[in-house]
């Protein structure tokens, strides 16, 4: 619980900022997304000892977890008899977890900085999936797959990955004058992302379809860890790589799904409530999961 409580305390400050001072969550989210996260990703990869094979396995884990959870969500939605919009929203919230402004801090606090590079690879892969598969799913046929794929270019973290790979392949160390501002901005990423999480949770309202919300929440918090544990064994992930992969995949519903739901008008109230409830309940599942994973 000591790994998760600090995150909720900081998120609580963000909640109060949004509730009492009407602080713009959109502005802070843009600062984190476009400026801080790319620097964080670049520094993590450049300074880590993670190998190419480990990067491949961690990326594969993110892809497989997302795919399996998509299949489970589709199957679980059959008895719920959801309309097209709610089906898209239901699959969105089950498939995509909050690996950024919640998952990365949890991995850092629970397993230390050596687990962060693995978590970063999972986070970046999941972000790419969100803005391709997630966008296509939310669009529900109103946007072509080609346009969704072109949307990858709008993910700043991807440019951090490309820059880091160039540095690693070339063997050239970035000058101190460049690394210092990158490190400072990267250090600010995690606390600001937690504040943004709290500010976005402030928007939650009473659910209109509680049964559907709870079905999505239970799938996200209970089924995903089991799926992830099985896949990490299949892929041969161990140690900090396994810890980071399992914990990131087992996070509550991704906050970015609310943005997609609003953008494409696919049950935004349902999605916001799924994010809110799953986040509040997540300590009940994450705490025993962290204790279970080998140190």
KEFI-76314 format. One record per residue (C-alpha): z, x, y. Coordinates in steps of 0.2 Angstrom, whole numbers, plus 5000, padded with zeros to 4 digits. Layout:
<recs>
ZXY/...
</recs>
This chain:
<recs>
500050005000/500350155012/498450195010/497950015016/499349965029/498850095042/497050015042/497749835044/498849895059/497449975068/496349815064/497749715071/497549805087/495749765087/496149585083/497249575098/495949655109/494749525105/495949385106/496949425122/495649535132/494049465126/493449645123/491649655118/491549685099/489649695101/489749845112/491049945102/490049905086/488449975094/489450135099/490050155081/488350115073/487150215085/488250365090/489750395079/489250355062/487650465062/488750615067/490050575054/488750565040/487950725046/489550825047/490150755030/488550815021/488350975030/490151035027/490350965009/490151044992/489250894985/487750934974/486050854973/486450784956/488050704962/487150624977/485850554965/487250474954/488150404968/486650324976/486150254958/487950184957/487750094974/486050024969/486649964951/488249884958/487249784971/485949734958/487249674945/488249584957/486749494963/486349434946/488149374943/488149284960/486549194956/487249144939/488849084947/487948984960/487148874947/488548754944/488948754963/487248674967/487048764983/485548724995/484348864999/485348935015/487048935006/486349014990/485649155001/487349175010/488249164994/487249304986/487449405002/489349405002/489449444984/488249584984/488749684999/490549765002/491349835017/491050015014/491050065032/492450015043/493649985029/493050075014/492850255021/494650245029/495450185012/494550325003/495150455016/496950395015/497050374996/496050524990/495950645004/494450725013/493650794997/493250614992/492350575009/490650655005/490450554990/490950394999/489750435013/488350445001/488850274994/488950205011/487250265017/486450205001/487250035003/486750025021/484950055017/485049915004/485849795016/484449815029/483149795016/483749685001/485049605012/483849565026/482549495014/483849385006/484449325022/482649285029/482349175013/480449195014/480349205033/480049395034/478949495022/479649635011/478549755021/479449715037/481149725029/480749895022/480149955040/481949895046/482550055037/482050155053/483350055063/484850135053/485450285063/486550345048/484850385039/484350505053/486050595050/485650605032/483950675035/484550805048/485950855036/484650885022/483550985033/485051095037/485551115019/483851155013/483451275026/485151365024/485351385043/487051345050/487051235066/487751325081/489551295086/488951215102/488051085092/489351055078/490851035090/490250875099/489550815082/491250845075/492150755089/491050605088/491250605069/493150605071/493050455082/492050355069/493350295057/494650235070/493350145080/492650055065/494349995060/494549925077/492849835076/493449765059/494949685067/493949615082/492649535070/493949455060/494549365075/493049255074/493549165058/493748975057/494348855044/493048855029/491948695027/491748725009/493348805002/492748804984/491148904987/492149024998/493449054985/492049074972/491249214982/492849294986/493449304968/491849374963/491949504976/493749564973/493949544954/492249554946/491549704957/492849834952/492549794933/490749814935/490949974945/492150054933/490850024919/489450094929/490350254934/490650284916/488850254912/488250374925/489550504921/490450504938/492250574937/493650634949/493450604967/491650544965/492250404953/493750364965/492650344980/491250244971/492450124963/493450094979/491950074990/491149954979/492749854977/492949824996/492949645003/491449565009/490449675022/490649625040/488749655043/488349505032/489049395047/487749475058/486349435046/486949255043/486949225061/485249305064/484349205050/485549045051/486049055033/487748975033/488649085046/490248995045/490349015027/490049195028/491249235041/492649145031/492149245016/492349405026/494049345033/494849285017/494249425006/494849555019/496549475020/496749475001/496049644998/497649734998/498149634982/496749704972/496449874980/498249934979/498349924960/496549984958/496950144968/498550164958/497450144942/496150274946/496550454940/497050574954/
</recs>
